[in-house]
């Protein structure tokens, strides 16, 4: 089917645990729009299946960040003391969106919490709190970094990220306390922090059409080429799904 419209990109909202207000930073929508897409914000509902007719019109899925943590029950782990609060509605929507995207072969870009929920959905697990579980870890929970660089990452040679970054080193912002532990089947690590924490993954050949990063490129979209290249590459993939 061929459509003349720009790619429609689904973005799940976030809801702080214990509250009833849904919201999403405008930076996500602005980055999607600046890269040639139409952002479609998706609400958190008890039954995300209600959104199925809308989700069926999407050309790509961008899994956004969240102030919650993925429920450890989803990866068969006991909840540890340092694990943050969970938001079941967000877990539910992310998993529904991923199921729909993979069924239709849609591109997925996953950011921060979105990368973690992607890994769990595909059968991986998470480090529930980096600072209490990883000796000599960098400061990954650095809210003051906003869109500014917080630490370096080492990028796998020959990876997509190397081409987007123009090399095997880059500086990224960092505002997370969890990270990928066991990498899901179908994903490959394409970047790590100097302390070994996984910073980016992508689908293996023949696997899902996904790119996921642990930092927030929407916050640094106006500041560095790598952030813009990530969004533009994602929208290029989504345009292919529009014209397929």
Order of alpha helices (4+ residues) and beta strands (2+ residues): beta-beta-beta-alpha-beta-alpha-beta-alpha-beta-alpha-beta-alpha-beta-alpha-beta-beta-beta-beta-beta-alpha
